[in-house]
Amino acid sequence: MNNQSKRFVKQFVLGFGFLSGVWVRIGFDPEDYVLNYAYTFLDYIFPGNVLSPWFWIIPVLLLVASIFGAYKNGKVLGILSVFIAFMAGLSVPDLYFLVLLVLAIIVGFIASKKK
């Protein structure tokens, strides 16, 4: 296992895929929380600020960048591993999430090596 494979699995499979699924499952999105806090803070400093459209655009840009990064580092298998990890995160209370997570990690290592 090389460092690129480990980094891909940590950042994209576990970070982007699995944790995103867990956050959706429990109904809490930390990115939304941080952006709402930043929006409230900026609105307090600059009432009626002109930056508010960015708070709609930033999450979309982050999602596109994450998908692009997963594709760049793992191609189609990389995207598949992130999707499997996302599904594992969605099924966390059930025991089969471990099977999906292990499968996602294995596919992630394969994808990052085939690049």
Secondary structure, DSSP 8 states (H G I E B T S, - for coil): --HHHHHHIIIIIIIIIIHHHHHHHHT--HHHHHHHHHHHHHHHHSTT-TTTTHHHHHHHHHHHHHHHHHHHHHHHHHHHHHHHHHHHHHTTTSTTHHHHHHHHHHHHHHHHHH-
